[in-house]
Amino acid sequence: MGSDAIAVPVLKYLAEEASHQVSVAGVFSQPDRPKGRGKHRQPNPLAAAAQELGLPLLQPEKPGADEAEWLERHGVCLVFVMAYGHLLRKRLLAAPALGYVNFHASLLPKYRGASPVESAVASGEHETGVTLMRIVPKMDAGPVLDTESVTVDPLDTGASVREKLAAATVPLLARNIATLLSGEADFKDQDESAATYCRKLDKTDGQLDFSASASVLAARINGLDPWPGCFCDVGETRLKLRQALALGEVVSLKGAAPGEIIDAGTDGVDIATGNGVLRILQLQRPGGKMLPACDFLRGFDLPEGTRLTGGKMRPLTGGA
């Protein structure tokens, strides 16, 4: 069960490399939705992968009793879930003999909730991962079987870390599939005292407060790329920002106020912050393309002393 590209590698593993161990009865995914300029209905990435693999595909608007009966009728013993986007009710959860296991895109109990990948990167984590866990009625609180870690590099974005996590699901499942199928998997309860939660993101989360530190701002810009994306204003012009580095003490603030440009050239646009210097490597103006800083500056002047403005940054995470 899934609807996002992050779940495609593990589906392909189950259907191809693990075909000597399991038979994939079917794939549950979100219904086709209108996409693109023409608003034609198109399958999501996991549904498209299921079709390419020749697997039975079910796309209910809201899975319930009919889907539970389908699982029972086809003798499904175990269900894997990743980024499905539906709450699974008790009737559905009770259908397979071995239950449900979920691939959650964080190292639980940190970053339970709707935006674990983006929130981890935007919070400045140097490491995140995928957790293989049992599904229980409480959100992302089920016992854990195993995890697979990935590094978050300085210029990693939410998108690039999602790709790392997608790949990480395969070794994670490969070393656990035998015990899962035997019913002998040893799940361990999470430490509830260490739980943190991340909420669903919206466009306003792209606002930047330049009084924050350069490291906080760089993490936010990279983590929220490509969506919702971060932005600031130059007068009445809104600029989108992509790929950022915190330079710390490498470059002098030159007495500039937070949000003030202290240098702009081939290496990027350097901005004073509440602590350290923020370097932006790519920018986009309204109606234009995202460009490397050196190309952007040929058509949009950002002289030293220009003041960039933003807005309040809401916290992305909270405790239990």
C-alpha angles and dihedrals in degrees: 000000000000146000108198134084089242088074097051098089094053091047090052090048092053093046097043119015095032095041090111089060104036142023113218106225094191150313125255115204142156116281119265111278134201110266140172130017094309092049091225116167110256135175120252117247096267094046089050091050091051090053092049090051091049093240124151107263125206120186110180119174088226120006114227143128095340091054091046089054090049091054091049094045092053094046094241109181101180136022126203118205132192127162094337097149098219134103110236114223126217095259090055094043091053096055104083117063094225095040129219132314124194134207104218116192099231140057098266140253084037119078102014111173144043106330109032097146098047093039094051093051093041090051092058099252115167092200136031134154151167124290123206105211145159116258116240130171092264115080113268090332100118124121117278128237102181145331137218117207130211130187124244109218123205095262097035114127132203087263097050093047090050088058091051091049092048089056092045092062091071101062089038092058095036093063094044106038096090095055091043092055092045092053090236099109112137109224120191125208117248122246100253092194090065096048120126128181134215124201134217111282127234136187094267089065087076092072116113128212106204092199086075119089122277091244092054092048094047091051091049094050093048096041095051093050121142096010133060085355125202127263145174136189132247102194104307095338119099117214125196116217130208135178113017138186131198107226097186110183095351092094127036118242088223089215091294123155120241110284094025119127111236098177139003124185147103094323095053142272112304117207130188114236138179088277123012135343125299117210118202115202101184133032139178132198126204111291092008137100127260104264139181109264094251091055094041092054092057089070103025121047118218105174124189110280095034109141120225118200132200140158144253116306114223117216112260096205141036140181130264 
